[in-house]
Structure formats: structure tokens, C-alpha cells
């Protein structure tokens, strides 16, 4: 019997996981009929209530929760699913959908919060406030340093960028320094907000030292400077709570919620103040609202089930059992009179409801009204357990809220967003946004972990010579080996918005440079090293700074090509070479790289030159002269003969030699179907020239020949000489 019961309970759990809530509820109901032990009944009743709630039958679910609480007071662990369900209902009504942590949510909230503040371009997407001590992550997005540290500490997991959701490259946020350029610009453009940030930091230090009154004074000063900063009110609320000034704490928390309705921490502060004042129902609503915004909020996830447990505890007061209309129980005062989101206001609405069901998570939005009604019923049922506050208390609160509105209207700065933007434009000096390396306007600005910003190309060129920051000499080996330089988004947006003409001029200069570097006839980069041949792989080890720069430019321009020539004591390099194409590059932490290339086209050097430490050349490409008729037949016969000779020589090599050659150059290519199809001739000829034991100077004439017949004749002579030498 026990085995059958366990099997049914396992089936119910699977049904719940697969969102078949009706089946789960039925199984739990059947099992309840067989269980007499109070503890087991309690567990089954909670599970059945969870299934009913998620299945959209909230009225029945609430009755089951209430019956379970009469057996024994429900523990917070029993109410975790109910908490998740209620917060998810608010989130769905808010139009966010049931997908947890949607990236668009934070963006929408941040945009809504920053609008009207005048510094929406300089907003941290974690605290939704003015950036203070901005740190730039490897993905290019900026956040307050303290916000990142708090995220790492509270979430106990790697920091994830709130904008692009990238956490793969963020190691230890403590190793990232404040963005020097951006921090100084914000202090220059917004001195009042920057000063408020400094006061906030000083206040936090005093709070950590338990100097509450001194910390409170710092926050008083900061709020006078920045009366629209929701964080200041939130933190001051916490200080008031520590001083047991709970009414003041609640007022500051409410103001924080008004200023930033979609900031979850403000609602946490408000809930904490309400708990201290004994207003449990309202505190629960705040925690649920918080979870609807931030499902991973640890404080709300812990405290909401505790409050639910308290509210569902057996009632000692005499409450009529048969009440069909709950509308008269609610206070006529709206629960949230500040600018909280509409879905939460519907929770505390006092319109009547009866017999409705809340839609399950997977149901359509057509049941939206029913969901509102059942959330109202939850609120009403909770309020049955508590006495209404007197009308005098409500009137007092109304007077306070009017007073706050009046003070806020008086303290709001006269600047509008447009005026603040124009103010930034007025004080912005293009010199403020100049790269310290090229002394020109930042182009594709990137910020290192040590907090210094440079043009992308300027930084790369410096790292070619030394894997350290050009300014502070901080070691950047790890940053260098990743080679994932992301542009600092805020800096780029600032330049685009406030310096459009300067940016266009800077782009024009860059495009001219790229166009010049992209020309594969004029000033083609030349790597002076060894012989290279068409179709033959040529792996290279790059370590000299000038060649690091050369390889990088080839890749950035999109050509992925450069020339290879032998060195020459007089000219610097010989007059014939081969164009190589980069297939892959592997970088090392010290800046070295292994470049996998393959030969493509032969060329003749028309003019030797130099650029930024490496050689360049104006070149002319070479092609074999095609023949027809009798000459073509003779060429085919010669080709077949030499190919057979080549096979004999290759097969005569020792196994170790052959294995080593094929490991480096690959196996010998087959005959081409069309002898003269390629302008460079058959691939096997070049493969053979690459593996024959000839010096570079002996190989060079073959590269210069444009007659396939002459090339084949030369190869035959070499093979005959090799055969003769072996038999001698």
C-alpha cells in the first residue's frame, strides 16, 4: 500500500512539473482521503493548494491553505510556491510575461526611471540612478562600482551585465577600476549630482561605523542637493529604521518608490518599514511586487513566505464565516497612492468580486480580468484577519502624502531633460574626449580593466609592443589573450550625440586609412622571411611588433592578405614573391601569435617601400601564359612524365621524412583535370618545389616563370639530379 501511495505522489509531482495542475490536485485529494496523520495531511494539503492555485482555482486553493493552517501553522517553506505564484500573477498582469529575467524589463524600467531626470544617458542599469564611480565591464557597458560589488556579494554568483546578459568574460569585479575618463567627465558635467554621490559614500562609511546620526546628516545634505535621487531616500529609510524611526523610514521608502516605481529595492525598504510598524498585509504586497520585478531578490523571497505564514495562521478574533461580499471589508483608502504600477493597484482595489478563477501561467491573456479579481480576493481575505485602521490615521497619512507632494514640487530642479542635455553640450570640450595616444577624438573607444580608455587601434598597437597599459603599466596579458575588445558603449554614444561633426571628420580619416591599407596593388604589406608558393600552406610565428601590427591591419581591413618575399641585402627583399591569405590566428598572452596562411597569387615587385616599421611594395600579379594546339599536347605529355618522376621521388623518401612533410604541407596533390585552368599552373608543382631540398635562391626563379613548360622542365632537371645523386 505504501509503495502504491509513493507511486501516486511521484506521479502528482510529475504532473505539477509538466503543468498538468488539475491532475496533480486530484491525486493529492485522493491521497488525503487515505491519510490520517496530521503532519502528512498538512503536507498533502499544501501541495494540493499549490496545484489548485497554479491551475487557476485560487478560491479553492485559499480555502485549502486556510484548512491546512488550522492543523498547524504553515511554515515559510510551505508557502514558497504560493509566493512564486502571486508574484508571477502580478508580473503577468504587468505585461512582462512569465519568462523570468527578461532583458527588456530592466531596459524598460531604466528608461522609465531616467526619463524626466535629465541624465538618462548617464544612468546605471542596476540602481537606475546617476552613474557614480563608473566601471566599464569587458562587454562595454558601464555600472556604478558599488552596484557591481553589491551584485557579486548578494547574488553569490558571477556578475552578469544587466544590459547584454553577458557573464562569460567578467572575472572578479573587484579587479576592475573606475573608468578614469568617464568619471572625470561626469564630475565636470554634473557637479551637484557628483557631490551628492560623494556625500552618499561618506554616509555609507559612517553607517558602517554605526555612527547613525552622522550618517543621517550626510544624507540630509545629499537630498538637498539631489532631491530626485531615489537611492538617497531608500538609504535614508534604512538609517531611520536602524534608529527605530519607523514612520520616517516608511515616508522615505514611499518617496523612493514614487521616484522610481520599478526599482525593487525601494519596495523592499518600504516592506521592511511596514513590518516594523505592524502593517503585515501591506508589507506582503510590497514584497510580492518586488518579486514580480526581480524574481531573484533574496530578501523578498525569504520574507514574503514568512508574512504569508503569519497571515494564514489561525485567527483568534471572531470573524463571520459566511461572507460572500468582501468589498465592504477593505478600507476605502487606496493601498498605494504613489506612482506604483497599475497591476499592483488592482491588488488593493476594493471593487467586489465573486466566484472567479485566476488564470494559470500558460493560459491566454483573455483571463486578465479574472486574475485581477482573485488577487483582490486574496487581499480581502487577508484583511478579514486584521482590524481597519481608524479614519483619523488615514486622514493623517493623506495629509503627509500631500505634504510630500508639496515639498517635492518645491525641491524639484528647474532644469528639464532638454536643458540638461544642452547644458552638457555647452560645457563639452572635444579635448575631453581625446585619446591620450593619438591625441585625436576617440574612435571606437575601449576601456581596459585598469580603467583607462583608448581608441581601439591605438590600444592594439601599443599592446603589440608591450602587454601593459600604456598609462599605468598595469599587466594586461589576460585581457590581451582574449582579444575581445568591446567598445565602451556610453563613450561612443556621448561622442555620437554631442560631437557629431567631429565624429564624422574622425570617421572620414579612418575610412581613408582603411581604404589605403585595403589596396592589394599599392603599398601591399610584405613579410620578409622565406619562400612561399601558391596553394601551399605556410604557418608563421609572429613575434616582432611591426609584424603584429601588419597582421592585425590585414585582418581589420578584411583583405586577410599580405606578401611573402625572401630577404635581399641591397633592396631589403627580392623582386618576386607570393601573396598569402590568413586562414586562422592563435594569440598568446605575451602578444605572440601563430598565423595559419596559404599561398594564393604570385607577384612581381614594382616598387619597394616601408610603412610603420614593416616593408610594403607596389606589385604586379603574374599568370602563366596559355598555349594551344601542338604546344598544348606537348605540354600535357611533359606534365605527365614529370608528375610520374615526382611520384617516384616522393615514394623513395623514408617513412619518417614523408610523414614529416605531409604533416607540414599535406599530401601531394593529384593531377589537375584542366592543365592550364589555374593562372599559377598545377598545384602539385608548387607542393613539390616547397618540399624539395632546395635553397630559397634556387626556388625563386620558379616563382618568376610564367611558362609552365619551362617550370616543368626545371623541375625535371632537379628530379634527375636528385635521382643521380642518390644512386651515386
Buried (B, 14 or more C-beta within 10 A) or exposed (E): EEEEBEEBBEEBBEBBEEBBBBBBBBBBBBBBEEBEEEEBBBBBBBBBBBBBBBBBBBBBBBBBBBBBBEEBBBEBEBBBBBBBBBBBBBBBBBEBBEEEEEEEBBEBBBBBBBEEBBBBBBBBBBBBBBBBBBBBBBBBBBBBBBBBBBBBEEEEEBBBBBBBEBEEBBEEBEEBBBBBBBBEBBBBBBEEBBBBBBBBBBBBEBBEEEBBEBBBBBBEBBBEBBBBBBBBBBBBBBBBBBBEBBEBBBBBBBBBBBBBBBBBBBBBBBBBBBBBBEBBBBBBBBBBBBBBBBBEBEBBBEBBBBBBBBBBBEBEEEEEEEEEEBEEBBBEBEBBBBEBBEBBBBBBBBEBBEEBBBBBBEBEEEBBEBBBBBBBBBBBBBBBBBEEEEEEEBEEBEEBBEEBBEEBEEEEBEBEBEEBBEBBEEEBEBEBBBBBBBEBBBBBBBBBBBBBBBBBBBBBBBBBBBBBBBBEEBEBBEBBBEEEBBBBBBBBEBBEBBBEEBBEEBEEEBEEEEEEBBEBEEBBBBBBBEBBBBBBBBEBEBEBBBBBBBBBBBBBBEBBBBBBBBEEEEEBBBBBBBBBBBEEBEBEBEBEBBBBBBBBBBBBBEEBBEBEEBBBBBBEBBEBEEBEEEEEEEBEEBBEEBBEBBEEBBEEEEEEEBEEBEEEBEEBBEEBEEBBEBBBBBBBBBBBBBBBEBEBEBBBEBBBBBBBBEBBEBBBEBBEEBBEEEEE
